[in-house]
Amino acid sequence: MKFDDHASIPPMGVPMSGTFYKTDLNDAQLRIRLAPDGADDWSFEPCRATVTFSDNTSRSYAWPQIMLDRSHPEVTLSFSSAVQNP
């Protein structure tokens, strides 16, 4: 994806393939990595993810503010520590 400087374009869809089961989330993680081109930085307030499962139900998850930059280009988020919204 390419974004102009100072652009804010939520939500950003990240398609994933495969079949997801609710039991998979017990130890599931989401890794976000920034590949900076210059002095880029990303800030998510909060970072949210909606997962649709094999039974066609969905759950939404949120983590507090996430900031990525050249010094800290990656974060791994655990679904077990997320705030879950039914």
NULUM-290362 format. One record per atom (N, C-alpha, C): residue in three letters; z, y, x. Coordinates in nm, 3 decimals, always signed. Atoms other than C-alpha are relative to their C-alpha. Layout:
@r=ala&pz=Z&py=Y&px=X .
...
***
This chain:
@r=met&pz=+0.000&py=-0.118&px=+0.083 .
@r=met&pz=+0.000&py=+0.000&px=+0.000 .
@r=met&pz=+0.000&py=+0.124&px=+0.088 .
@r=lys&pz=+0.000&py=-0.126&px=-0.072 .
@r=lys&pz=-0.066&py=+0.356&px=+0.116 .
@r=lys&pz=+0.052&py=+0.108&px=-0.092 .
@r=phe&pz=-0.059&py=-0.109&px=+0.076 .
@r=phe&pz=+0.137&py=+0.654&px=-0.001 .
@r=phe&pz=-0.014&py=+0.128&px=+0.079 .
@r=asp&pz=+0.004&py=-0.130&px=-0.065 .
@r=asp&pz=+0.092&py=+1.022&px=+0.075 .
@r=asp&pz=+0.140&py=+0.040&px=+0.042 .
@r=asp&pz=-0.131&py=-0.049&px=-0.043 .
@r=asp&pz=+0.371&py=+1.202&px=+0.259 .
@r=asp&pz=+0.075&py=+0.059&px=-0.118 .
@r=his&pz=-0.092&py=-0.051&px=+0.102 .
@r=his&pz=+0.668&py=+1.287&px=+0.036 .
@r=his&pz=-0.034&py=-0.053&px=-0.139 .
@r=ala&pz=+0.037&py=+0.058&px=+0.129 .
@r=ala&pz=+0.521&py=+1.069&px=-0.240 .
@r=ala&pz=+0.114&py=-0.084&px=-0.055 .
@r=ser&pz=-0.098&py=+0.082&px=+0.068 .
@r=ser&pz=+0.749&py=+0.908&px=-0.491 .
@r=ser&pz=-0.072&py=-0.067&px=-0.117 .
@r=ile&pz=+0.085&py=+0.067&px=+0.098 .
@r=ile&pz=+0.572&py=+0.645&px=-0.695 .
@r=ile&pz=+0.070&py=-0.124&px=-0.055 .
@r=pro&pz=-0.062&py=+0.118&px=+0.058 .
@r=pro&pz=+0.819&py=+0.418&px=-0.873 .
@r=pro&pz=-0.063&py=-0.033&px=-0.134 .
@r=pro&pz=-0.038&py=+0.119&px=-0.077 .
@r=pro&pz=+0.799&py=+0.146&px=-0.978 .
@r=pro&pz=-0.116&py=-0.051&px=+0.084 .
@r=met&pz=+0.101&py=+0.062&px=-0.085 .
@r=met&pz=+0.615&py=-0.039&px=-0.706 .
@r=met&pz=+0.003&py=-0.150&px=-0.030 .
@r=gly&pz=+0.008&py=+0.141&px=+0.033 .
@r=gly&pz=+0.503&py=-0.378&px=-0.824 .
@r=gly&pz=-0.027&py=-0.083&px=+0.125 .
@r=val&pz=+0.020&py=+0.092&px=-0.111 .
@r=val&pz=+0.528&py=-0.662&px=-0.574 .
@r=val&pz=-0.021&py=-0.138&px=-0.060 .
@r=pro&pz=+0.024&py=+0.130&px=+0.063 .
@r=pro&pz=+0.357&py=-0.970&px=-0.712 .
@r=pro&pz=+0.042&py=-0.115&px=+0.091 .
@r=met&pz=-0.039&py=+0.121&px=-0.072 .
@r=met&pz=+0.494&py=-1.309&px=-0.611 .
@r=met&pz=-0.053&py=-0.117&px=-0.081 .
@r=ser&pz=+0.053&py=+0.117&px=+0.071 .
@r=ser&pz=+0.351&py=-1.648&px=-0.693 .
@r=ser&pz=+0.099&py=-0.115&px=+0.009 .
@r=gly&pz=-0.088&py=+0.116&px=+0.002 .
@r=gly&pz=+0.519&py=-1.974&px=-0.770 .
@r=gly&pz=+0.078&py=-0.005&px=-0.128 .
@r=thr&pz=-0.085&py=+0.017&px=+0.117 .
@r=thr&pz=+0.762&py=-2.098&px=-1.029 .
@r=thr&pz=+0.143&py=+0.030&px=+0.040 .
@r=phe&pz=-0.138&py=-0.041&px=-0.030 .
@r=phe&pz=+1.108&py=-1.943&px=-1.037 .
@r=phe&pz=+0.092&py=-0.056&px=-0.107 .
@r=tyr&pz=-0.100&py=+0.057&px=+0.090 .
@r=tyr&pz=+1.408&py=-2.118&px=-1.189 .
@r=tyr&pz=+0.129&py=+0.079&px=+0.018 .
@r=lys&pz=-0.125&py=-0.075&px=-0.007 .
@r=lys&pz=+1.740&py=-1.953&px=-1.271 .
@r=lys&pz=+0.093&py=-0.056&px=+0.108 .
@r=thr&pz=-0.086&py=+0.059&px=-0.102 .
@r=thr&pz=+1.916&py=-2.198&px=-1.039 .
@r=thr&pz=-0.042&py=+0.040&px=+0.141 .
@r=asp&pz=+0.046&py=-0.044&px=-0.132 .
@r=asp&pz=+1.703&py=-2.068&px=-0.749 .
@r=asp&pz=+0.074&py=+0.125&px=+0.048 .
@r=leu&pz=-0.061&py=-0.127&px=-0.039 .
@r=leu&pz=+1.891&py=-1.737&px=-0.755 .
@r=leu&pz=+0.139&py=-0.015&px=+0.060 .
@r=asn&pz=-0.133&py=+0.019&px=-0.058 .
@r=asn&pz=+2.221&py=-1.889&px=-0.640 .
@r=asn&pz=+0.002&py=+0.039&px=+0.148 .
@r=asp&pz=+0.004&py=-0.034&px=-0.142 .
@r=asp&pz=+2.111&py=-1.845&px=-0.278 .
@r=asp&pz=-0.128&py=+0.076&px=+0.037 .
@r=ala&pz=+0.125&py=-0.073&px=-0.024 .
@r=ala&pz=+1.793&py=-1.635&px=-0.316 .
@r=ala&pz=+0.026&py=+0.135&px=+0.065 .
@r=gln&pz=-0.006&py=-0.130&px=-0.067 .
@r=gln&pz=+1.729&py=-1.327&px=-0.104 .
@r=gln&pz=-0.134&py=+0.069&px=-0.012 .
@r=leu&pz=+0.119&py=-0.082&px=+0.002 .
@r=leu&pz=+1.480&py=-1.044&px=-0.114 .
@r=leu&pz=-0.001&py=+0.080&px=+0.129 .
@r=arg&pz=+0.009&py=-0.072&px=-0.126 .
@r=arg&pz=+1.365&py=-0.907&px=+0.221 .
@r=arg&pz=-0.104&py=+0.111&px=-0.015 .
@r=ile&pz=+0.090&py=-0.116&px=+0.004 .
@r=ile&pz=+1.211&py=-0.559&px=+0.238 .
@r=ile&pz=-0.013&py=+0.050&px=+0.143 .
@r=arg&pz=+0.026&py=-0.045&px=-0.137 .
@r=arg&pz=+1.048&py=-0.451&px=+0.563 .
@r=arg&pz=-0.096&py=+0.118&px=-0.002 .
@r=leu&pz=+0.082&py=-0.119&px=-0.016 .
@r=leu&pz=+0.907&py=-0.108&px=+0.646 .
@r=leu&pz=-0.078&py=-0.012&px=+0.130 .
@r=ala&pz=+0.085&py=-0.003&px=-0.120 .
@r=ala&pz=+0.614&py=-0.100&px=+0.889 .
@r=ala&pz=-0.043&py=+0.146&px=+0.018 .
@r=pro&pz=+0.026&py=-0.144&px=-0.006 .
@r=pro&pz=+0.629&py=+0.271&px=+0.980 .
@r=pro&pz=-0.124&py=+0.036&px=+0.079 .
@r=asp&pz=+0.115&py=-0.058&px=-0.066 .
@r=asp&pz=+0.323&py=+0.467&px=+1.077 .
@r=asp&pz=+0.039&py=+0.145&px=+0.031 .
@r=gly&pz=-0.053&py=-0.133&px=-0.030 .
@r=gly&pz=+0.490&py=+0.763&px=+1.246 .
@r=gly&pz=+0.148&py=+0.004&px=-0.032 .
@r=ala&pz=-0.142&py=-0.019&px=+0.031 .
@r=ala&pz=+0.823&py=+0.894&px=+1.122 .
@r=ala&pz=+0.029&py=-0.029&px=-0.147 .
@r=asp&pz=-0.018&py=+0.034&px=+0.141 .
@r=asp&pz=+0.811&py=+0.725&px=+0.781 .
@r=asp&pz=+0.141&py=-0.047&px=-0.027 .
@r=asp&pz=-0.125&py=+0.057&px=+0.047 .
@r=asp&pz=+1.121&py=+0.643&px=+0.584 .
@r=asp&pz=-0.013&py=-0.023&px=-0.150 .
@r=trp&pz=-0.001&py=+0.034&px=+0.141 .
@r=trp&pz=+1.183&py=+0.486&px=+0.245 .
@r=trp&pz=+0.144&py=+0.007&px=-0.048 .
@r=ser&pz=-0.130&py=-0.004&px=+0.063 .
@r=ser&pz=+1.474&py=+0.545&px=+0.011 .
@r=ser&pz=-0.013&py=-0.050&px=-0.142 .
@r=phe&pz=-0.002&py=+0.056&px=+0.134 .
@r=phe&pz=+1.544&py=+0.342&px=-0.302 .
@r=phe&pz=+0.136&py=+0.030&px=-0.060 .
@r=glu&pz=-0.127&py=-0.037&px=+0.062 .
@r=glu&pz=+1.812&py=+0.474&px=-0.538 .
@r=glu&pz=+0.000&py=-0.034&px=-0.147 .
@r=pro&pz=-0.026&py=+0.124&px=-0.072 .
@r=pro&pz=+1.883&py=+0.210&px=-0.662 .
@r=pro&pz=-0.129&py=-0.080&px=+0.016 .
@r=cys&pz=+0.111&py=+0.094&px=-0.014 .
@r=cys&pz=+1.653&py=-0.073&px=-0.560 .
@r=cys&pz=+0.015&py=-0.100&px=-0.115 .
@r=arg&pz=-0.007&py=+0.090&px=+0.116 .
@r=arg&pz=+1.569&py=-0.282&px=-0.868 .
@r=arg&pz=-0.109&py=-0.107&px=+0.007 .
@r=ala&pz=+0.097&py=+0.109&px=+0.008 .
@r=ala&pz=+1.394&py=-0.613&px=-0.923 .
@r=ala&pz=+0.016&py=-0.070&px=-0.135 .
@r=thr&pz=-0.001&py=+0.079&px=+0.123 .
@r=thr&pz=+1.299&py=-0.793&px=-1.243 .
@r=thr&pz=-0.072&py=-0.131&px=+0.031 .
@r=val&pz=+0.053&py=+0.133&px=-0.028 .
@r=val&pz=+1.241&py=-1.167&px=-1.214 .
@r=val&pz=-0.025&py=-0.070&px=-0.132 .
@r=thr&pz=+0.034&py=+0.078&px=+0.118 .
@r=thr&pz=+1.062&py=-1.371&px=-1.479 .
@r=thr&pz=+0.002&py=-0.147&px=+0.040 .
@r=phe&pz=-0.023&py=+0.139&px=-0.032 .
@r=phe&pz=+1.158&py=-1.738&px=-1.486 .
@r=phe&pz=-0.098&py=-0.093&px=-0.070 .
@r=ser&pz=+0.090&py=+0.102&px=+0.054 .
@r=ser&pz=+0.978&py=-2.060&px=-1.575 .
@r=ser&pz=+0.010&py=-0.013&px=-0.152 .
@r=asp&pz=-0.015&py=+0.009&px=+0.146 .
@r=asp&pz=+1.117&py=-2.044&px=-1.931 .
@r=asp&pz=-0.040&py=+0.131&px=-0.069 .
@r=asn&pz=+0.048&py=-0.130&px=+0.049 .
@r=asn&pz=+0.963&py=-1.692&px=-1.975 .
@r=asn&pz=+0.109&py=+0.099&px=-0.034 .
@r=thr&pz=-0.104&py=-0.101&px=+0.012 .
@r=thr&pz=+1.300&py=-1.516&px=-1.977 .
@r=thr&pz=+0.000&py=+0.083&px=+0.128 .
@r=ser&pz=-0.006&py=-0.089&px=-0.115 .
@r=ser&pz=+1.361&py=-1.225&px=-1.742 .
@r=ser&pz=+0.142&py=+0.050&px=+0.021 .
@r=arg&pz=-0.127&py=-0.064&px=-0.035 .
@r=arg&pz=+1.661&py=-1.079&px=-1.561 .
@r=arg&pz=-0.031&py=+0.113&px=+0.096 .
@r=ser&pz=+0.015&py=-0.114&px=-0.090 .
@r=ser&pz=+1.690&py=-0.745&px=-1.388 .
@r=ser&pz=+0.120&py=+0.009&px=+0.091 .
@r=tyr&pz=-0.104&py=-0.009&px=-0.103 .
@r=tyr&pz=+1.888&py=-0.690&px=-1.070 .
@r=tyr&pz=-0.010&py=+0.136&px=+0.067 .
@r=ala&pz=-0.001&py=-0.130&px=-0.068 .
@r=ala&pz=+1.992&py=-0.373&px=-0.887 .
@r=ala&pz=+0.096&py=-0.004&px=+0.118 .
@r=trp&pz=-0.083&py=-0.017&px=-0.119 .
@r=trp&pz=+2.134&py=-0.290&px=-0.545 .
@r=trp&pz=+0.017&py=+0.150&px=+0.021 .
@r=pro&pz=-0.019&py=-0.143&px=-0.023 .
@r=pro&pz=+2.282&py=+0.048&px=-0.442 .
@r=pro&pz=-0.105&py=+0.055&px=+0.096 .
@r=gln&pz=+0.099&py=-0.070&px=-0.081 .
@r=gln&pz=+2.089&py=+0.296&px=-0.233 .
@r=gln&pz=-0.039&py=-0.078&px=+0.127 .
@r=ile&pz=+0.056&py=+0.066&px=-0.118 .
@r=ile&pz=+1.864&py=+0.138&px=+0.032 .
@r=ile&pz=-0.083&py=+0.103&px=+0.073 .
@r=met&pz=+0.080&py=-0.092&px=-0.080 .
@r=met&pz=+1.723&py=+0.347&px=+0.316 .
@r=met&pz=-0.056&py=-0.076&px=+0.120 .
@r=leu&pz=+0.067&py=+0.064&px=-0.112 .
@r=leu&pz=+1.470&py=+0.220&px=+0.571 .
@r=leu&pz=-0.071&py=+0.107&px=+0.083 .
@r=asp&pz=+0.071&py=-0.090&px=-0.091 .
@r=asp&pz=+1.336&py=+0.403&px=+0.878 .
@r=asp&pz=-0.033&py=-0.076&px=+0.128 .
@r=arg&pz=+0.038&py=+0.068&px=-0.124 .
@r=arg&pz=+1.214&py=+0.330&px=+1.231 .
@r=arg&pz=+0.117&py=-0.069&px=+0.067 .
@r=ser&pz=-0.118&py=+0.060&px=-0.062 .
@r=ser&pz=+1.569&py=+0.258&px=+1.348 .
@r=ser&pz=+0.052&py=-0.121&px=-0.077 .
@r=his&pz=-0.046&py=+0.108&px=+0.089 .
@r=his&pz=+1.647&py=+0.029&px=+1.053 .
@r=his&pz=-0.114&py=-0.036&px=-0.095 .
@r=pro&pz=+0.120&py=+0.023&px=+0.080 .
@r=pro&pz=+1.312&py=-0.106&px=+0.926 .
@r=pro&pz=+0.009&py=-0.115&px=-0.101 .
@r=glu&pz=-0.005&py=+0.118&px=+0.086 .
@r=glu&pz=+1.439&py=-0.409&px=+0.735 .
@r=glu&pz=+0.137&py=-0.016&px=-0.064 .
@r=val&pz=-0.124&py=+0.032&px=+0.068 .
@r=val&pz=+1.700&py=-0.509&px=+0.482 .
@r=val&pz=-0.022&py=-0.131&px=-0.077 .
@r=thr&pz=+0.004&py=+0.123&px=+0.078 .
@r=thr&pz=+1.778&py=-0.846&px=+0.323 .
@r=thr&pz=+0.105&py=+0.013&px=-0.110 .
@r=leu&pz=-0.087&py=-0.017&px=+0.116 .
@r=leu&pz=+1.925&py=-0.829&px=-0.026 .
@r=leu&pz=+0.027&py=-0.135&px=-0.064 .
@r=ser&pz=-0.038&py=+0.125&px=+0.063 .
@r=ser&pz=+2.114&py=-1.117&px=-0.181 .
@r=ser&pz=+0.006&py=+0.020&px=-0.152 .
@r=phe&pz=-0.006&py=-0.011&px=+0.147 .
@r=phe&pz=+2.065&py=-1.178&px=-0.553 .
@r=phe&pz=+0.143&py=-0.023&px=-0.050 .
@r=ser&pz=-0.136&py=+0.026&px=+0.044 .
@r=ser&pz=+2.422&py=-1.305&px=-0.574 .
@r=ser&pz=+0.089&py=+0.124&px=+0.011 .
@r=ser&pz=-0.081&py=-0.122&px=-0.012 .
@r=ser&pz=+2.555&py=-0.961&px=-0.468 .
@r=ser&pz=-0.056&py=+0.116&px=-0.083 .
@r=ala&pz=+0.062&py=-0.106&px=+0.080 .
@r=ala&pz=+2.327&py=-0.761&px=-0.701 .
@r=ala&pz=+0.074&py=+0.021&px=-0.130 .
@r=val&pz=-0.047&py=-0.027&px=+0.136 .
@r=val&pz=+2.435&py=-0.594&px=-1.021 .
@r=val&pz=-0.105&py=-0.057&px=-0.092 .
@r=gln&pz=+0.095&py=+0.066&px=+0.088 .
@r=gln&pz=+2.276&py=-0.806&px=-1.291 .
@r=gln&pz=+0.000&py=+0.069&px=-0.135 .
@r=asn&pz=+0.017&py=-0.055&px=+0.133 .
@r=asn&pz=+2.141&py=-0.650&px=-1.609 .
@r=asn&pz=-0.070&py=-0.105&px=-0.084 .
@r=pro&pz=+0.060&py=+0.109&px=+0.080 .
@r=pro&pz=+2.071&py=-0.903&px=-1.884 .
@r=pro&pz=-0.139&py=+0.032&px=-0.050 .
***
